[in-house]
Amino acid sequence: MQNVPSIVCTALIIIAGAIYSKIAQKIADYENHRDQDSYEYSLTEMMYKFAFWNTYTFCFLLAFWERNTAKLAQQVTTFMVGKQLGNNLVEFLKNRIYYKYKIKYGATVKF
């Protein structure tokens, strides 16, 4: 019961990460790049900044504002384990759906 807020925070971070990824792609698409390399550099930079902000904002809040190191350690541990498990679950489900669709319809699907 004690880890529920950390688990909820981890789930929200994963969801916000997906949203930020889409936002970064839309912004990079609207920018006027001369070549593919500048587009990819801009997209990579934006995605890194969004991911950094999304991941570490709550940790900075705990560390510097609340000064609660025990809660910070718990949050970081829960986040690391939870994000890895969440990403593995999403990857597993994507592959499962892809192969079921491929067997049923005989076509390829792009995720």
N, C-alpha and C positions, 0 to 999 in steps of 0.2 A: 504494500500500500504506500510505502514511503517513496517508491520510485515512480509513482504514477505521474507527477508533474514533469519529471525528466523525460519520461516516455512520450507524453503528450507534446512536450517541447521538441523532441526529436522528430516526431511525426510531422509537426508543423514546419520544421526546418526542411524536411525532405519535400513536402508539398510546395513550400515557398521556393525551394531550389528549382523545381520543375517550372514554376511560373516565371521565375527570374530568367531561366534559360530561354523561354519563349520570348520574353520581353527583349532580351539582348539580341536575339536573332532578328526580331522586327526592327529594332533600332539600327542594327548593322545593315539591314536591307534598305532602309530609308536613307542611309548615308550615301554620299556620292563618291565611290571609290574608283580609282583609275584602273586598278588591276585586282586580280584574285588574291594576291599576297597581302595587300593592304586591307582588303575585306576580312580575310582570315585573322590577321593581326588584331584588327579592331574588335572582332567578335571574341577572340580569345581573351583580350584585355578586359572587355566588359564582363564576360562570364566569370573571370577570375575575381574581379572587384565585387560583383554581385554575390558570388559564393563566399568570399571572405566576410562581407558584411552580414550575410544571412547566417553563417555558421558561428561567428565569434561575437556577435553583438550581445547575446545573452550571457556569454562567459565574461565579457568585460563588465557587464552590469553586476554580476555576482562578485567579481574580483575587486573592483574598484569602488563601487557605490555601496554595496551591502557588506563588503569585506568578510564574506562568509566562505572561508577556504574549504570547509568540509562539504558544503553544498556544491561548491565549484568542482571539487574532485569527483563527487558523485555525478554531477551533470556531464562532465567531460567523459567519464567512463561510460555512462549510459548512452551518451551521444555516439561515441566511437563504436560501441557494440551494436546499438540500435540502427545506426545508419548502415553499417555493413550488412546486418541481417535484412534490413529493408531493401537495400539495393539488390541483394542476392535473391530475395523473394520476387521482386519486380522482374529481374532477369529471367528467373525460372518460369514465371507466369507468361512472360512475353514469348519465350521459346515454346512453351506448351501450347499457347493459342496459335502461334504461327504454324506449328506442325499439324495441329488439328485442322486448321483452315486449309493447309496445303493438301492433306490427305482427302478432305471432304470435297474441295473444289478443284484441286489440281493446279492451282495458280500460286504465284508468289505474292507476298504482301510486304509492304515497306512500313516499318515502324518509325 
